[in-house]
Amino acid sequence: MAERTKQITGDFVDLARLALTGRPQDVQLLVHRAVKRYQPDFPEMAAHLAALLRESPTRASPLRRQSEVPLPVDADSRLHLLRVENSISLDHEMVLAADIQASLKQLVVERREPEALQNAGLHPTRTILFTGPPGVGKTMAARWLARELNRPLLILDLAAVMSSFLGRTGSNLRHVLDYAKSIEGVLLLDELDALAKRRDDRSEIGELKRLVTVLLQEVDDWPASGILVAATNHAELLDPAVWRRFEMAVAFNVPNPPEIEQLVKTLLAPHFGDADKWSQILSLALKGKSHNDIERAITLARRSAVTSGAPLDEQLKALVRAGDQLTRAERIDLARLLEQSGITSQREAQRITGVSRDTIRKDSPATSRTRRPKVTA
């Protein structure tokens, strides 16, 4: 009983402190926790608290709130520590693996069904870690999330936060995170490994290691009203404690052939009648490329076609020739697909892929139709 009384007293003091310091989002988070914590022993009180959360007045829009609070700046350089993107729009819809899409949609559903979570004494996912190589859609996924939730995207400018005076870097980081907590937005901490390296890395000095502690404290206290997305290209460099602090981890990878096909079709279809044929061909030729590499290659091919006056097909054939990372079996499949699609002749397929015409001809549908049946005695 004494332990329970001590817990209740501590929660009440924390609630008063947060209310007196003007931190309504943190007050809501604490009340969320209280509903879950006291439901077994004090169901009537927990029900009243849950009702208060449901009936709480709608706060000002995040965009209006943002305009009222000045962006944090570095004390020395006076550079803004955050970049803000409002009214998010994407050049095209994302093409990602099914499990990644499911995770992102789950985040959106949680924000659109707050009452169901509150009634269960739960809060929506607050902190997400995106991992994977460069160019595989981590930043675009954060933009998509902000767009779907109609929230501003706040992007941490690491170059500005990492002050030349290392003692101020921790202060800069706190300023950024405190500001982001006051905005109902999506905060993207890109290149997380620059801040959250393993604390047993002897190559780093003490001040940088203390940044990890600052970050962990802030992640633990992130309010349920906001979303913190951290992204890294080097997951192996992260301090193990960082992994445990994030409620969801999403691993991004380079697209597989079906995903490449869908992405190429998305990029070409509005501008090109043969998008279906070329999406199949390029799904083989661009194997192993990142989403960003593929989008950049397609955009460059379109620009070259416009400025040179040459057909887009010719520029796309150059992308096929650049696919030198393919195995021999894959190049044979690619050569046969070029010929069977009607985009090239066997001779041109040989020139593009380096596969001999005899090999292309072997077992191809055209050859099979003209080949005489074997006569048996």
N, C-alpha and C positions, 0 to 999 in steps of 0.2 A: 504493500500500500504506500509506503514511504517513497519507494522508487517511482510509482505512478504519479504521486503528488509532485515529485520533483520534475518529472517529465512535463506535466501540465503547466507547472509554474514556468518552466523554461520556454515552452511554446507561447505562453501568454506574453512573456517579456519580449520574445523575438517579434511577436505580432505588433506590440506597442512600438518597438524600435523602428520597424519597417514603416509603420503608419506615420510616425512622427518625422521620419526622414523623407517622406514623400515618394515612396516606392510602391505604387499600387500593383504593378505586375508581380512583385515579390510577395506582396500581401496575399494576392490570389493564389500563388503557388503554395504558400504556407497553409492557407485554408484548405486547398486541395489535399495536402498531406494530412491535415487534421481529420478530414472526413474519413480517410482510409484508416488512420491510426486509431480513432476512437469509436469506429462503427461497432466493434464487438462489445465494448463495455458501456458505451453511452450512445445507443442507436438513435434516441430522440434528438440529442444535440447534433449528431452527425447529419441527420435528416434536415434539421434547421439550417445548418451550414451549407449543405448541398443546395437547398432552396435559395439561399442568399446568393450563391454563385450563379445560379440560373437566372435570377432576377436582377443581377447587377446591371446598372445602366450601361448602355453602349458608349464606349469611349470614342473620342474624336478619331477620325480616320488617320492611319499611319502617315499618309502623305501630308496632311495638315500639321500633324504633330511634328513631323520632320522639319517643316518650314519654320516652326517656332523655336527649335533648338539648333543652335549653330553647330556646324560640323567641327569635330575636334581637330586641332592643328598641332604640329610639332613646335615646342617653345623656341627652338633655335632657328629653324628654317622657315617657320610659319607656313609650311606646306600642309595641305589637308591630309589627314591620315586615312581617310576613307574615300572611295569613289562610289557614288550613288547612281543607280539606274532605276528610273521610274517608268511606269507604263511599258513594261517589258514586251517586246515583240521578237519573234524568231524568224530568221530567213527561210527556214523550212522546219517541218516537224521532225522530232528526234527519231532516229532508228537505233534502238538499243536491244540488247538481249531480253528475253521475256522475263527473267527473274529480276532484272534491274527495273524494267517497266512496272512490275508488280510492286516492288518496294516503293517507288516514287508515288504510284497511285495510292498506296496505303497511307503515305504521309498526307496526301490531299484529303482522303476520306476522313482521317482522324480530325482534321481541322474543320471539316464540314459537319461532323457529328459530335460536337463538344458535349452535349447534354448526356448522351449515352455513356461517355467516358466518365463524366462527373458523377453520374448516378452510381457508377461502379467504384468510385473513389480513385479513378485513374486520371492521369493527364496525358495529352498527346505527346508524341515523340518530340523531344526538344533538340537533341544533338545527334548529328549524323556524320559519319566519316566516309568520304569517298576516296578510294585507292585505285591505282592503276597507272599505266604508262602515259606519257604526254599525248594529247590529241585524241583521247578516246571518249570524250563527251562529259567529263566531270563538271566543267564550268557551264556548259550548255544545260546540263541537268539542273544545276542550281538556278539558272535563268528560267527554265521551264517551270520549276517549282514556284518561283516568285510570280510568274505570269499566271499560273493556275489559281494561286491564292490571292491574286490582285494585291500584292505587297511590293514595296520597294526592295531592290537587291542592294545590299551594302557589301562592297568588296574591299577587303583590307589591303592597303598599299604597303607591302612589306618594306620597300625601299625607303619610304618615309618613316615608318615606325622604328626601323633599326637605326637609332640615332648614333651619330659619331661619338657621343658620350654615352657609353654603354649603361651607365647608371640611370639614364633617362628612358632607356628602351622599355623597361618594366612599367614606368609611368605612362609612356605612350600607349602601351598595350592596354593598360587599365582604362585610360581615357576612351579608347576605341570601344572596348567591351561595355563600359558603363553607358556610353551613348547608344550602342546597339540595343542594350536592354530597354532603353526608354522608347524605342521605336518598334512597332509591331511589324517587323520586316524579316527578311532572310539575310543573315550575315554569312558571307563566304570568306573563310580564312584559307586563302590559297597558299600552296607551298608550305604546308604545316610543318614539314620536316625542318625548315629553317628556324622555327621557334621551339619545336618540341623534340629535339634530338635526345637520344638516350643519355640519361644523366651519368652513366658510367663511361661515357666517351671522354677519355683523358685529353683528347686534343682540344676540347672546349674549355674555356675559362669559366670560373665560378659564376660570373654575372649572367652569362647566357644560360647556364644550367638553372639559375633561379627563375628564369622566365618560364621554365616548364612548370614550376610550382605555382606561379601566378596563373598560368593558363589552366591548370587542373582545378584550381579553386574557382575560377570563373565558370568553367564548364559545369562543375558540380552545382553552382548556384544559378544556372541559366533559367530564366522565367518561362513558364509554360506558354506565355503569350507570344514568344518569339521562337525562331528556328535558327540554330547555329549549324552551318555546314562547313566542315573542314575537308580540305582536299590535299592529297600528296601524291607525287610521282614516285616516292621512295618510302614505301611503307616499312621497309626493313630498318630505316633510320629512326623510327619513332620510339620514344621511351615506352616500355611495356605498360606503364601506368596510364598512358594516354589512351591506349586501346580500351581499357576497362571503363573509362569515363564516358564513352560514347554509347548511346542507347541503341544505335543501329549502325552497322558497317556495310557498305555496298562496294563490291569489287568490280571495277570496269576492266574490260579487255578489248583487244583489237577485234573488229567484227569478223564473224565467220562468213563463208560464201553466201548463204541466204540473206544475211544482214547486209552484205555489200551490194547484192543484187537489188534489195529494197531501197538502199540509200541512193544508188546510182539512178534508179528509176525515179525516185523523188526529186533528184537534182535535174534530170534531163527532161522528164515528161512535159513540163510546161513550155519547153522551148524546142522540142525535137520529136518528130513523128516516129522514129525508130528506137525510141527509148527502151521498149521491151526487149528487142534483140540485143541491143548494146549492153543492157544491164546484165544479161546472162553472160555475155562474153567478158565483160569487165569484172564480173564476180570471180572469174578465174585469174584474169591478168593482174588484178590488184590485191590478190591474196597476201595477207600479212601486213597490209597498210592500215594505218589508223584512220578513224573517221575524218580527222582534220586533213590528213594527207590526201584522202580520196576527194574530199570537197575541194581542196585547193587544186588538185590535178584537173578535175572536171571544169572548174571555173577558168583555169588557164587555157584549157582546150577551147572553150567557148570564146574567150577573148581573142585567141589566135585566129579562130575561124572568122570572127567579125572583122578584125583588122587586116587580114590577108585576103579576104574574099574567097577563101577556099572552103569547100564543104566541111561541115563539122565531122563527117565520117573520117576524113583524112586526118584530122587532128586526134580523133579517138584511136585510130590505128597506131599512132605514135605512142599512145599509152600502152597498147598491147605489146609493142616492141620493147618498151621499157621494163616489161615484166620478166627480167632475167633471173629473178629469184625462184622461178618455178622449176620443179623437177622435170625430167624428160617425159614422164608419163603425163604430167599436167600440161606440158607444152603440146603433146600429141592431142590431148582432149581439146585444148584451145584451138589448135589448127583445124581439127575436124568440125568444131562448132562454128568457126569462121566460115568454112566452106558450106556447111549444111544450112546455115542461116541465110545464105545468098548474099552476104555482105562482100565476100571476096571469092575469087576463083581459087582453085587448088594451087596454081602457080603463085598467086599473091599471098596465100596463106603460108606457103613455103618460105617466101621472102620475109614475111613478118615474124614467123615463129622459129625459122631455122629447121623445121621438120620436113623431111623429104616428101615429095609428092607420092612416091610409092607407099610410104607409111600412112599418109593421109588417106590415100585411095583404099587401102586395105580395110575391109569390113565397113566401109562407109555405105550409107543407104543407096547412093547412086550406083556404086559399083555392084552392090548385091543384086540390084534389079537387072543389071545387064550381064551378070556372070552366068555362064551356062551351067546347068546342073551336072553333077558328076554322074557319068554313065557306069553302071556296074554290070558285070558279065552275068 
